[in-house]
Amino acid sequence: MQTQALDADVIIIGAGLSGLGAARRLYERGAKVLVLEANDRVGGRTLTEEVHLGEKGAVRVDKGGTWVGPGQKLVLELIDELGIEKIPTYSTGLHIHGLAGRYKRKKGELPQLGPLALLDLGRGMLQLGKLEAQVDPEKPETAPAADSLDAETLQSLLNRVFWSRKAREALTPLLRLGTWIEAGELSSLGFLQLTAASGGLNNNTGDISEGPQAWILKGGTQQLSEGLAKNLDVRLETPVQGVAYGEGTEPVTVTTEAGKQLRARYAIVALPPMVAHRLHYAPALPAPRRDFMQRMLMARIIKVFVFYEKPWWREAGTSGHMTTDEGLVCETYDYSKPEKDVWGLVGFIAGKHVPEALELSKEGRRQAVCEQLARIWGEDRARTPIAYVEHDWTAEPYSLGGGMGLQPPGVISLFGYAKARSPHGPLH
């Protein structure tokens, strides 16, 4: 029997897009919802902050998620509802693609390849596409070859599918940017689940204007989270220590790190799996669910912005989009705001290069990034930015990484993705 009043019908732990999206749906259906957020802001891995560029003034930059693509139907609906302007990602001019130290300026999203490697790349992509078509993103463990695909790494699958080393190397920077970890760490089944959920391999390797990087949002992506949070009861700087739950109609008790106890009929844990695993659950979660959360990986990423007096890459006839399989930065895009006379590039340090980068000081990383850009473009002005900004997502205590949660080999087939995501009593 309940002897204390409930603080809410549902308590949601985490005020990122998933937590706020769930909160809004429940609120619109008349539920009393309470959202608890450990940080001093809403947004999770959407983070838009002002950067001061001296005489050019301040500019807002997306240190977290940046782009929106045509396949993100629900996000596009929210953008329209909130009246946020979409700005096409700058892609005029030639892209630069590096492979084994050689750089080519060309259209398209893949490096220059010889005829045999190009033929092998096309054949291999078709084979991967056939495997991907068999994977249900919601239930990847039901794919016909799920066990064997989940038993091997993505690197092993690539070695098996592509005969040409050049074809495999051509995909390396794209895969590193798409997953933020190395192909040798990720389950093949987990990778196919990811590409199936994001519109398919072709969607991720096609033209910028038609892919996941099609648009940026004027004012930044954190507006999406802020828009969802309107009218909701969101308590910031309220990290949660533990969740106690029972059976039947017994309420859930959520205890904050400050010792405050809050009660509700249900709780939604809208946190990255590795972060959710750190909460204390009473009673303990079933072992398979605990192991699933513990073994999930978080993407390793440091996002960097380099701003200049002039857009020297545009003057050189390039778009600012670059991919490479060497150096700290694996990919760049133009991140300019011409209406403010602000000219910049955004780049990513990801996967195996993150530990290497963290061995350097921030100034050391700045020098390494600028030197890499100068070498690739053959442009001395790349060495003298007016500002360098970075955000290390691996250092975020309530995210432990950027991008998304990823599965190493064996996790999906052993625990079952759909089962691991299903409610456990009053916990969701």
Secondary structure, 3 states (H helix, E strand, C coil): CCCCCCCEEEEEECCCHHHHHHHHHHHHCCCCEEEECCCCCCCCCCCEEEEECHHHCEEEEECCCCEECCCCHHHHHHHHHHCCCEEECCCCCEEEEEECCEEEEECCCCCCCCHHHHHHHHHHHHHHHHHHHCCCCCCHHHCCCHHHHHHCEHHHHHHHHCCCHHHHHHHHHHHHHHHCCCCCCCEHHHHHHHHHHCCCHHHHHCCHHHCCCCEEECCCCHHHHHHHHCCCEEECCCCEEEEECCCCCCCEEEEECCCCEEEEEEEEECCCHHHHCCCEEECCCCHHHHHHHHHCEEECEEEEEEEECCCHHHHCCEEEEEECCCCCEEEEEECCEHHHCEEEEEEEEECCHHHHHHCCCHHHHHHHHHHHHHHHHCCHHHHCCCEEEEEEHHHCCCCCCEEEEECCCCHHHHHCHHHHHCCECCEC
